[in-house]
Structures are given as structure tokens and as C-alpha cells.
Amino acid sequence: MSAVCSPRWIRVSARRAALLLALALLSGCGRDEATALGTLEWDRITVPAPAAEVIASIQVSEGQQVAAGAPLMQLETTRTAAQLAALQAQSAQAGQALLELEHGPRREDIEQARATLAAARAQAADASAYLARLQPLGRQQLVAAADVDRARAAAGNAQGAVRAAEQGLLALEHGTRVEQVGQGQAALQAAQAQVAAQTVALDKLALVAPRAGRIDALPYRQGDQAPVGAPLVVMLVGDHPYARIYLPEPLRLRVKVGQVAQVTLQGDDRALRGRIRSIRSDPGFNPYYALIGDDVSRLSWLAEIELESQGANDALADLPSGMPVQVTF
């Protein structure tokens, strides 16, 4: 027993313990190194097809740098222009109808209504006189009762025609109602709105760059007819790229939005300074409920790092998309 606990054995055990502790510290430092991998990316925007029209011409090429508002592509305009012309004609018709309502009835129409009223009154007087002559004969049974009834109905109809003509003349003399003018104004505004919408649709057939950037892809060629909403032009925009990285599970709690990071491109010794601008709330790859034990380390969170254009970073605009990067915190 004393041989087992000899001082020499104690010295050997102490050296082994120190060695194991050093290895553990080194391995721990390797695991705790705050490093994440990812790629260099640019903000991408797409210019969609506003209508299912044939591509008439393309004014840009892939890789070309364009300014905001620069022409990109022209779609066929024949059908949209014809629709715009039809809507403009309808708007003009609605405008003339409103003017007619605002001016009211013409003097000639009023005089015609007065003449119609005079004729109706004359016919009513004649029918009333005939009925007055026929009624005594009917009481004496010199004429049939049916004749007297027909004469009475004719006199009533004539009086009704007189009242109708009177009301028609009053309507013309009073002019157009305010409600009718309002309806005409609303119809004109609706027609003008349709013309404005169709004008915008026609203008959109000439595609322009919404922002300054570089043409990344042209999925369709001249003569193609893309469906509505299909991306006709894909652009890379922004002053400089950003780093899209995947934070491993050990780093998630240690890295925060706004934290400074050092970004190194593969094949480039420069350390670009950046700052984390966003971290996804949900992890990628396997869902958390399907992971047990060591599989938890497979979780990662997508994060984006905004690169700062300072000093040596002035050439960031020339960096390509998709370059592998390594980020340290």
C-alpha cells in the first residue's frame, strides 16, 4: 500500500493531471472560438412583368451598372394602347353627358313641351264636348249606353294626357335636378380614374430601374411572353454587400444585434469591419423538437452583418456575390 502512494507516483500523477488540464483548456478554447461561416451577398430586387405581353426590346445586359430610372426593357403596347383609347372615349362621353345635365333643357325642348300641352288640352276639350252632347241622348236612350261609356273614357284619357303634358313642361322649366348632376360628375370621375389607371399600365410596359444597381440576371429574352408577375429583370442594389452567416448553437446566446464583427473573405487577408443588423428568431436545419443529445449542435440561426465602408473598405462595391466569408466576434 505504501508503494502505491509513493512520492514518485504522486509526482507522475500530478504531471498527468496538469497535462490533462492543459489539453482540456486548449480543447475548450477551440470550442469557444467565436467563429461563424457564411457568404457575401447583395440585396436583390426584381422587376416583375406588369402584363402578359411580348418583350419588344431589351436595353441592358447582365452585369451592366445602371442608374435609377434607366430604361431596362420594353413590352408590346398595342393592346394596352387600344384599351386606353377606348377608355378615353368613354371619359369624353361622360364629360359631354355632364355638360348636358349642367346646361339643362334647351329652349326648343321647352317650346315643344308647351305645344304638346296645348294639343292635349284641345283634345281634352273636344272629348269633353262630345261627352256632353252624348250624355242627354243616352238618358233618352237615343244612343247605346256603350257609346256613352266610350265617350266618357275618351274624355278621361284626354284629361290625363293634359296633366302628363303639364308635368312634363314643369320638369323642363325647373331644369336638371342636383342629384342628376351629381351622378354625372361621379360617372365622369370614374371614367377619368379608369383612364389614369390604364395610362399607368401603359407606362409600366416600359420597364425602368427602380434603384441604381447592377443587372444580375435577365431570365427572359426578346420575343418571349412572360406571365404576369414573372421576374423580367433581377438587380443587385445597395452601396455595398453584406455577410449572411449561420450562427452555430454555442454562439447564439453570445451574439446580439448591433454587435461588432470582423469579416474575412476567402483568399483575402483583409479583415472587414461589420455590425450585425439582424438575427432570425427561428433556427434553421432540423427543428428543435427532433433533436436530442449532441444533435442540438446542428442548430443554426441565420444572421446578416452590415459591412462598414471605411478606409480599406471603400472597394466593397466591387466584391462579388457568393464569396465565402468567415466571421469572428
C-alpha positions in Angstrom: 0.0 0.0 0.0 2.9 2.3 0.8 4.4 1.5 -2.6 1.2 2.7 -4.4 1.2 6.0 -2.5 4.9 6.7 -3.0 6.1 10.2 -3.7 7.2 9.3 -7.2 3.8 8.1 -8.1 2.3 11.3 -6.7 4.7 13.3 -8.9 3.7 11.3 -12.0 0.0 11.7 -11.3 0.4 15.4 -10.8 2.2 15.8 -14.1 -0.6 13.7 -15.9 -3.3 15.8 -14.2 -1.6 19.0 -15.3 -1.3 17.7 -18.9 -4.9 16.7 -19.0 -6.0 20.1 -17.6 -3.9 21.9 -20.3 -5.5 19.7 -23.0 -8.9 20.4 -21.7 -8.3 24.1 -21.6 -7.0 24.0 -25.2 -9.9 22.0 -26.4 -12.2 24.3 -24.6 -10.7 27.3 -26.2 -11.1 25.7 -29.6 -14.8 25.1 -28.9 -15.4 28.6 -27.6 -13.8 30.4 -30.5 -16.5 32.8 -31.7 -16.4 32.0 -35.4 -19.2 31.7 -37.9 -19.2 30.9 -41.7 -21.3 32.2 -44.5 -21.3 34.0 -47.8 -21.1 37.5 -49.1 -24.5 38.7 -50.5 -26.1 41.7 -52.2 -29.7 42.9 -51.7 -31.7 41.7 -54.7 -34.7 43.2 -56.2 -36.8 42.0 -59.2 -38.7 44.0 -61.8 -41.8 41.9 -62.5 -43.9 41.7 -65.7 -46.8 44.1 -65.4 -48.7 42.4 -68.1 -48.5 39.2 -70.2 -47.1 41.0 -73.3 -44.3 40.1 -75.7 -40.8 41.6 -74.9 -40.3 44.0 -77.8 -36.7 45.1 -76.9 -34.1 44.8 -74.1 -31.9 47.8 -73.4 -29.5 46.3 -70.8 -27.2 43.3 -70.4 -26.2 41.1 -67.5 -23.5 42.7 -65.3 -24.3 46.2 -66.5 -24.4 49.0 -63.9 -27.5 51.2 -64.3 -28.8 54.3 -62.6 -32.2 54.8 -61.1 -34.8 55.3 -63.8 -32.7 53.9 -66.6 -34.6 52.0 -69.3 -34.4 48.3 -69.0 -36.9 46.6 -71.2 -39.9 47.5 -73.5 -43.0 45.3 -73.8 -45.5 45.3 -76.6 -48.0 48.2 -76.2 -50.6 47.7 -79.0 -53.3 46.1 -76.9 -52.9 48.3 -73.9 -52.8 51.4 -76.0 -56.1 50.4 -77.7 -57.7 49.8 -74.3 -56.6 53.3 -73.2 -58.1 54.9 -76.3 -61.4 53.2 -75.6 -61.4 54.4 -72.0 -60.5 57.9 -73.2 -63.5 57.9 -75.5 -65.8 56.8 -72.7 -64.4 59.5 -70.5 -65.1 62.1 -73.2 -68.7 60.8 -73.5 -69.2 61.0 -69.7 -67.9 64.6 -69.8 -70.3 65.6 -72.5 -73.2 64.0 -70.7 -72.3 66.0 -67.6 -72.3 69.2 -69.6 -75.7 68.4 -71.0 -77.0 68.0 -67.4 -75.4 71.2 -66.2 -76.8 73.2 -69.1 -80.3 71.9 -68.6 -83.1 71.5 -71.2 -82.9 73.5 -74.4 -85.4 76.3 -75.2 -86.6 74.3 -78.2 -87.5 71.3 -75.9 -89.5 73.6 -73.6 -91.4 75.1 -76.5 -92.1 71.6 -77.9 -93.5 70.6 -74.4 -95.7 73.7 -74.4 -97.1 72.8 -77.9 -97.7 69.2 -76.7 -99.6 70.6 -73.7 -101.7 72.8 -76.0 -102.6 69.9 -78.3 -103.6 67.8 -75.3 -105.8 70.5 -73.9 -107.5 70.9 -77.3 -108.1 67.1 -77.5 -109.4 67.1 -73.9 -111.8 70.0 -74.7 -113.1 68.1 -77.8 -113.6 64.9 -75.8 -115.4 66.7 -73.0 -117.7 68.5 -75.5 -118.5 65.2 -77.3 -119.3 63.6 -74.0 -121.6 66.5 -73.0 -123.5 66.1 -76.3 -123.8 62.4 -76.0 -125.0 62.2 -72.3 -128.5 63.7 -72.9 -129.0 61.3 -75.9 -128.0 58.4 -73.7 -130.5 59.4 -71.0 -133.2 59.4 -73.7 -132.0 56.1 -74.9 -131.4 57.5 -78.4 -127.8 56.1 -78.4 -126.4 53.0 -76.9 -125.1 53.1 -73.4 -121.8 51.7 -74.7 -121.2 54.7 -76.8 -121.7 57.0 -73.8 -119.2 54.9 -71.8 -116.6 55.1 -74.6 -117.0 58.9 -74.8 -116.6 59.2 -71.0 -113.4 57.1 -71.1 -112.0 59.1 -74.0 -112.6 62.3 -72.1 -110.8 60.9 -69.0 -107.9 59.8 -71.1 -107.7 63.3 -72.7 -107.6 64.9 -69.2 -104.9 62.5 -68.2 -102.8 63.4 -71.2 -103.2 67.1 -70.3 -101.9 66.5 -66.8 -99.0 64.5 -68.1 -98.1 67.2 -70.6 -98.3 69.8 -67.8 -95.9 67.9 -65.6 -93.5 67.3 -68.4 -93.4 71.0 -69.1 -92.8 71.8 -65.4 -89.9 69.3 -65.3 -88.2 71.0 -68.3 -88.8 74.5 -66.9 -87.4 73.6 -63.5 -84.2 72.3 -65.1 -81.9 69.4 -64.2 -82.0 68.1 -60.6 -78.9 68.4 -58.4 -78.9 64.6 -57.9 -78.6 64.1 -61.7 -75.7 66.5 -61.9 -74.0 64.6 -59.0 -74.5 61.3 -60.8 -73.0 62.8 -64.0 -70.0 64.0 -62.0 -69.4 60.7 -60.4 -69.7 58.9 -63.8 -67.1 61.3 -65.2 -64.7 60.8 -62.3 -65.0 57.0 -62.6 -64.2 57.2 -66.3 -61.2 59.5 -65.6 -59.9 57.1 -63.0 -60.1 54.2 -65.4 -58.1 56.3 -67.9 -55.5 57.2 -65.3 -55.1 53.5 -64.3 -54.8 52.4 -67.9 -52.2 55.2 -68.6 -50.1 53.8 -65.7 -50.5 50.3 -67.1 -49.2 51.6 -70.5 -46.3 53.4 -68.9 -45.3 50.3 -66.9 -44.8 48.4 -70.2 -41.6 50.5 -70.5 -39.6 48.9 -67.6 -37.1 51.2 -65.8 -34.7 50.6 -63.0 -36.4 51.3 -59.6 -33.0 51.8 -58.0 -29.3 52.2 -59.0 -27.6 48.8 -59.2 -26.2 46.1 -61.3 -28.1 43.8 -63.6 -27.7 40.3 -62.2 -30.0 38.2 -64.4 -32.3 38.5 -67.4 -34.4 35.4 -67.2 -36.3 36.1 -70.5 -35.2 37.1 -73.9 -36.6 39.3 -76.7 -39.7 37.8 -78.2 -40.6 35.9 -75.0 -44.0 36.4 -73.4 -43.7 36.1 -69.6 -46.7 35.7 -67.4 -47.9 38.5 -65.1 -45.6 38.8 -62.1 -42.7 36.9 -63.6 -39.3 38.4 -62.8 -38.1 40.0 -66.0 -35.0 41.7 -64.5 -33.1 40.8 -61.3 -30.9 43.5 -59.9 -28.2 43.8 -57.2 -28.7 47.0 -55.3 -27.1 48.8 -52.4 -23.8 50.7 -51.8 -22.0 47.5 -50.7 -22.7 43.8 -49.9 -23.4 42.3 -46.6 -22.4 39.0 -45.0 -25.0 36.3 -44.5 -23.8 33.9 -41.9 -25.1 30.9 -39.9 -24.6 31.2 -36.1 -24.0 27.8 -34.6 -25.8 26.9 -31.4 -22.9 27.7 -29.0 -22.7 31.3 -30.3 -26.4 32.1 -30.3 -26.6 33.4 -26.7 -23.3 35.3 -27.1 -24.1 37.3 -30.2 -26.5 40.2 -30.3 -27.9 42.6 -32.9 -25.6 45.6 -33.2 -22.5 43.7 -32.1 -19.3 44.4 -34.0 -17.8 41.6 -36.1 -14.7 41.0 -38.2 -15.4 39.6 -41.7 -12.7 37.9 -43.6 -13.1 36.8 -47.3 -11.6 33.6 -48.5 -8.4 34.4 -50.3 -8.2 37.9 -48.9 -6.2 38.8 -45.7 -8.2 42.0 -45.0 -10.4 42.0 -42.0 -13.6 43.9 -42.9 -15.4 45.6 -40.0 -19.1 45.0 -39.8 -22.0 45.1 -37.4 -24.8 42.6 -37.0 -28.1 44.1 -38.3 -30.5 41.1 -37.9 -30.7 37.6 -36.5 -33.5 35.2 -37.4 -35.7 34.2 -34.4 -36.2 30.6 -35.7 -33.3 28.2 -36.1 -32.6 26.5 -39.4 -32.0 22.9 -40.4 -33.6 20.4 -38.1 -36.5 21.5 -35.8 -35.7 21.7 -32.1 -38.2 19.0 -31.1 -36.5 16.5 -33.4 -33.1 16.9 -31.8 -31.7 15.1 -28.8 -28.2 14.9 -27.2 -25.4 16.0 -29.4 -27.7 16.8 -32.3 -28.6 20.1 -30.7 -25.3 21.4 -32.0 -26.6 21.2 -35.5 -28.9 24.1 -34.9 -28.0 27.4 -36.6 -29.5 30.9 -36.8 -29.3 32.9 -40.0 -27.8 36.4 -39.4 -26.9 39.3 -41.5 -23.8 41.6 -41.0 -23.7 45.1 -42.5 -20.2 46.0 -43.7 -18.9 49.4 -42.9 -17.4 51.4 -45.8 -14.4 53.0 -44.1 -10.8 53.2 -45.1 -9.8 49.9 -46.8 -13.5 49.0 -47.2 -14.0 51.6 -50.0 -13.7 48.9 -52.6 -16.7 46.9 -51.2 -18.8 47.8 -54.3 -16.5 45.5 -56.4 -16.9 42.4 -54.3 -18.8 39.6 -55.9 -21.8 37.9 -54.5 -21.5 34.4 -53.1 -17.9 34.7 -51.8 -17.3 32.5 -48.7 -16.6 34.5 -45.6 -15.5 33.8 -42.0 -16.7 36.0 -39.2 -15.2 36.3 -35.8 -16.7 38.2 -32.8 
